[in-house]
Amino acid sequence: MRVSHVYECFGALDRRLVNVTLPQDYTRHSIDNNFDILPLLGARKTLPAHRMQLFFTPEELQFAETFLKENGLLGKKVLGIHVGSGGTKNLPLKRWPLKNYTGLVARLNRERPDIHVLLFGGPEEAKEHQLVLAQADRTLTREAKTKNLRQTAALMQRCGAFLSVDTALMHIASAVKVPNQIVIEAPTLNVTNWPYGNPFTLVRNPVVNGRGLDFYRYDGGDIKGTRDELIKCMESVTIENVLATVNKLI
């Protein structure tokens, strides 16, 4: 048995390789779409509700504890931020502009010195982090230096809030149940990829405004729109709106 949902890029080769198909439903999360496969395998859901979960080793939990202690963050309000996103196709264009993140962090440092900012990401975000740090108060803003994704997740679990567009780290924040999760609406965001099982606050994008499927669908293609159009789309989310959301939650 070879099962697949019929995505919009489903072609002749897929139909030769797959012998059982299910319709794709954009009104439900991808996880719930995948649960639909269970009855075909003679299985069923056994819980009334589901959530993502990560299981950490004692060493990973100790890493997070040590990091917070060495950086004087134990007991402090910590806001995690991920400035990046996927790099395939034209997906980098869904990022909130780096100048906006830089401006947001600088204002938080001035206006909310009770909030400490941790910049999360991998080597691909290192350059962007240095640009943010160059204009930030280094006593209130730090780079979350981790060796792997599991250390990153363990440290994210200790944050009091997390800010990003829809990225892999957004889903990890959901899995480790970061409170006060904030998601900036990008053209790629829709019900299928919301943070699963974790309450979140959406900062509305006035250009997207809930019409993510008009910009991006699971058809194998790019985000619809020119480079300039997509940049302006993400620029339409102001620093003031994001700052107001942070101030309201923290």
Legacy VTK file of the C-alpha trace (Angstrom):
# vtk DataFile Version 3.0
C-alpha trace
ASCII
DATASET POLYDATA
POINTS 250 float
0.000 0.000 0.000
1.441 3.337 -1.077
-0.635 6.231 0.261
-0.527 9.924 -0.538
-2.697 12.981 -0.403
-3.449 14.390 -3.830
-1.461 17.597 -3.734
-1.814 20.216 -6.443
1.471 19.109 -7.998
0.270 15.484 -8.201
1.199 14.184 -11.660
1.188 11.107 -13.842
4.261 9.608 -12.151
2.668 10.040 -8.732
-0.428 8.206 -9.937
1.735 5.300 -11.149
3.617 5.068 -7.836
0.724 5.667 -5.418
-2.158 3.196 -5.270
-4.238 4.783 -2.483
-4.998 8.501 -2.384
-6.743 10.916 -0.071
-7.984 14.425 -0.817
-5.966 17.298 0.559
-7.864 19.671 2.847
-6.520 23.199 3.207
-8.999 23.937 6.009
-7.241 21.536 8.405
-3.710 21.258 9.759
-1.274 18.986 7.919
-1.006 16.817 11.031
-4.753 16.261 11.039
-4.639 15.527 7.314
-2.012 12.883 8.036
-4.166 11.331 10.765
-6.659 10.510 7.998
-4.223 7.840 6.812
-4.617 5.786 9.997
-7.937 4.061 9.122
-6.407 2.911 5.833
-3.768 1.095 7.871
-6.252 -0.472 10.252
-5.373 2.020 12.976
-7.160 4.862 14.713
-6.501 7.855 16.914
-6.661 6.929 20.596
-6.494 10.366 22.212
-9.178 13.057 22.208
-6.529 15.665 21.332
-2.958 15.522 20.079
0.117 17.691 20.371
3.706 17.702 19.242
6.292 16.797 21.827
10.069 16.599 22.152
11.862 14.431 24.706
15.160 15.836 25.946
18.137 14.097 27.463
19.387 15.266 30.870
22.436 16.691 29.101
20.281 18.809 26.784
18.236 20.150 29.679
21.440 20.914 31.578
22.794 22.784 28.541
19.821 25.152 28.632
20.130 25.623 32.393
23.851 26.377 32.123
23.378 28.789 29.216
20.774 30.795 31.127
22.860 30.818 34.291
26.093 31.878 32.567
24.308 34.686 30.736
22.443 35.957 33.783
19.045 35.057 32.362
17.657 32.819 35.080
14.379 34.282 36.289
14.428 36.992 33.605
11.891 37.691 30.848
13.372 36.145 27.694
12.046 36.740 24.178
13.353 34.354 21.528
13.487 35.622 17.949
14.136 33.778 14.689
14.937 36.191 11.850
15.359 33.501 9.187
13.216 31.050 7.220
13.543 28.311 4.631
15.969 29.122 1.826
14.581 27.064 -1.063
12.636 28.531 -3.994
11.821 32.158 -3.165
10.927 31.389 0.455
13.442 33.901 1.898
11.023 36.584 0.669
8.530 35.601 3.368
10.884 36.881 6.066
10.087 40.029 7.985
12.762 42.520 6.816
15.968 42.378 8.829
15.866 46.162 9.262
12.537 45.694 11.054
13.936 43.056 13.403
16.916 45.348 14.044
14.627 48.286 14.775
12.365 46.177 16.977
15.247 44.864 19.093
16.735 48.354 19.447
13.400 49.737 20.656
12.878 46.836 23.046
16.320 47.460 24.503
15.475 51.127 25.073
11.831 50.877 26.105
11.666 47.433 27.756
14.993 46.786 29.488
13.186 44.134 31.536
13.071 41.948 28.378
16.170 40.031 27.285
16.329 39.014 23.608
17.822 35.737 22.377
18.493 35.412 18.635
17.942 31.831 17.463
19.097 30.216 14.243
21.857 28.249 12.589
25.031 29.229 10.723
22.912 30.622 7.895
21.619 33.350 10.230
25.024 34.259 11.704
25.535 37.288 9.450
22.036 38.608 10.139
22.545 38.171 13.881
25.691 40.277 13.793
23.833 43.070 11.999
21.112 43.034 14.660
23.648 42.915 17.489
25.602 45.837 16.002
22.676 48.155 16.814
21.514 46.429 19.985
22.348 46.712 23.659
24.613 43.704 24.071
23.725 43.416 27.752
20.090 42.792 26.753
20.516 40.982 23.415
22.474 37.805 22.811
22.901 35.114 20.186
21.686 31.690 21.302
24.818 29.724 20.465
23.928 26.042 20.247
25.606 23.033 18.662
22.512 21.376 17.208
18.767 21.633 16.825
18.027 19.697 20.015
20.057 22.118 22.130
18.222 24.936 20.375
14.870 23.379 21.253
15.873 22.824 24.884
16.846 26.479 25.204
13.701 27.656 23.425
11.666 25.735 25.990
12.997 28.110 28.639
11.909 31.277 26.802
8.905 33.257 27.981
7.955 34.244 24.437
8.985 33.528 20.851
8.662 35.634 17.676
9.005 34.515 14.044
7.228 34.016 10.761
6.231 30.433 9.885
9.545 28.576 10.103
10.843 25.265 11.405
11.670 27.006 14.684
8.081 28.240 14.890
6.993 24.596 14.944
9.647 23.712 17.522
8.421 26.577 19.706
4.978 25.024 19.437
6.280 21.562 20.272
8.067 22.738 23.428
5.040 24.862 24.381
6.699 28.265 24.524
4.139 30.613 26.089
3.295 33.887 24.346
4.154 32.609 20.878
3.932 35.413 18.292
3.703 34.731 14.556
4.034 37.455 11.924
1.660 36.663 9.062
3.590 35.827 5.896
2.226 34.817 2.458
2.996 31.158 3.223
0.924 30.963 6.418
-2.372 29.087 6.329
-4.309 26.704 8.547
-2.254 23.694 7.438
0.951 25.039 9.009
-0.170 27.008 12.057
1.621 26.218 15.346
-0.023 22.940 16.325
-1.525 22.576 19.767
0.005 25.772 21.156
-1.889 29.055 21.547
-0.319 31.839 19.494
-0.905 35.486 18.676
-0.951 36.451 15.023
0.383 39.818 13.915
-1.762 40.490 10.870
-0.163 41.393 7.556
-2.485 43.945 5.884
-1.498 42.691 2.424
-1.991 38.982 3.146
-4.892 39.426 5.598
-5.777 35.732 5.803
-5.341 35.114 2.064
-2.223 32.979 2.305
-3.575 30.432 -0.175
-3.770 33.164 -2.812
-0.007 33.494 -2.514
1.255 29.983 -1.793
-0.151 26.478 -2.201
1.376 22.999 -2.136
1.887 22.901 -5.884
5.684 22.815 -5.879
5.909 26.427 -7.010
7.178 29.699 -5.608
5.296 32.233 -3.536
3.226 34.156 -6.069
4.344 37.713 -6.707
7.441 39.545 -7.836
10.406 40.075 -5.546
9.469 43.732 -5.036
5.829 42.853 -4.351
6.724 40.283 -1.710
9.257 42.570 -0.036
6.618 45.313 0.177
4.145 42.744 1.470
6.354 41.902 4.450
7.315 45.541 4.971
3.622 46.274 5.495
3.914 44.707 8.963
5.235 47.609 11.019
7.631 47.615 13.919
4.975 49.440 15.939
2.440 46.622 15.468
4.887 43.911 16.474
6.152 45.952 19.420
2.586 46.526 20.609
1.963 42.773 20.524
5.128 42.054 22.508
4.214 44.721 25.079
0.715 43.297 25.410
1.913 39.739 26.028
5.033 40.317 28.092
LINES 1 251
250 0 1 2 3 4 5 6 7 8 9 10 11 12 13 14 15 16 17 18 19 20 21 22 23 24 25 26 27 28 29 30 31 32 33 34 35 36 37 38 39 40 41 42 43 44 45 46 47 48 49 50 51 52 53 54 55 56 57 58 59 60 61 62 63 64 65 66 67 68 69 70 71 72 73 74 75 76 77 78 79 80 81 82 83 84 85 86 87 88 89 90 91 92 93 94 95 96 97 98 99 100 101 102 103 104 105 106 107 108 109 110 111 112 113 114 115 116 117 118 119 120 121 122 123 124 125 126 127 128 129 130 131 132 133 134 135 136 137 138 139 140 141 142 143 144 145 146 147 148 149 150 151 152 153 154 155 156 157 158 159 160 161 162 163 164 165 166 167 168 169 170 171 172 173 174 175 176 177 178 179 180 181 182 183 184 185 186 187 188 189 190 191 192 193 194 195 196 197 198 199 200 201 202 203 204 205 206 207 208 209 210 211 212 213 214 215 216 217 218 219 220 221 222 223 224 225 226 227 228 229 230 231 232 233 234 235 236 237 238 239 240 241 242 243 244 245 246 247 248 249
